[in-house]
Every structure is written in structure tokens, then in C-alpha cells.
Amino acid sequence: MRRGLLRMSGMRRAISAAVLVVLTAMAALAQDESASLKFLVIRDYNGKPVRNASVVMHPVEKNGKQSRGGLQIKTDPDGKANFDGVPYGKLRVQVLAQGFQTFGDDYDVNKPEMEITIRMKRPSGQYSIYEEHPGDKKDQPEQKKPQ
């Protein structure tokens, strides 16, 4: 009878140890579901870094809408910014810097480490209907096709 109790307690220990191993493995996998992002923000026209640019990150829901909240980080003098612990899934990234067009794009975060290079463009001129635009057809009467 005593041997049976010893076997049961030994079996319970083995089951408890196995459950503990499985739970530990599941917790480790859950922690692996986040990524480390490295951003490099450079000028489009010459490749030089953009310092002090704001990199804003927002999670994107399955319906494509931006989630509430978000995170903003700034680039260093080398145009670099890093952030660890970004959950896997869609991420909307916006970059703002004085003297440049605002950049925005969605990324699929699906690897433990991702490097994202963003090329900032100079602001473009506004289109005005009062200026001449070569190549545009201006209120020219349409030619009738022969019937």
C-alpha cells in the first residue's frame, strides 16, 4: 500500500514538472511575439540623416483603423531611432520633420528584428489653376469625329 502512495506522489511530481515546463515554454513563446524596430530616417535627395525627426507608431486594428494611443520617439543625430517590445501585427508609422513632407505607411511586424529606412522628401509646390502648366489641355473645344 505504501509503495502505491509513493508511486502516486512520484507520478504527481512528474505531471507537475511537465505542466511547469509546458507553461514556461508557453510564456517564452508569448514574449517572442514582440519585435525590436530600428528606424533610419534619411533625406531622399542626398541620403544624409534627418536628426530630431518624430517617428510616431500606432497599432492598426484588423478593420484597418488606427488604434487609440501610440508611441512617439525621436531620431538621434545619425537619423536613427530604436524601439523594443513592439507587438506583432500591423503598425502605422508616421514620420514628421521640419522642412520635409510628412511620411506615412503601414508595416507588417512579423519578425523579431526589423530595420525600416524612411526617405524624407522636400515639400512639393502646390498646384495652382492660375499658373501655366505645360502639357495640360486648357478649355480647348473637343474636335468632332467624322461620322
Secondary structure, DSSP 8 states (H G I E B T S, - for coil): -HHHHHHHHHHHHHHHHHHHHHHHHHHHHHHTTEEEEEEEEEETTT--B-TT-EEEEEEB-TTS-B-S--EEEE--TTSEEEEEEEESEEEEEEEE-TTS--EEEEEEE-SSEEEEEEEE--------TTS--TT---S--------
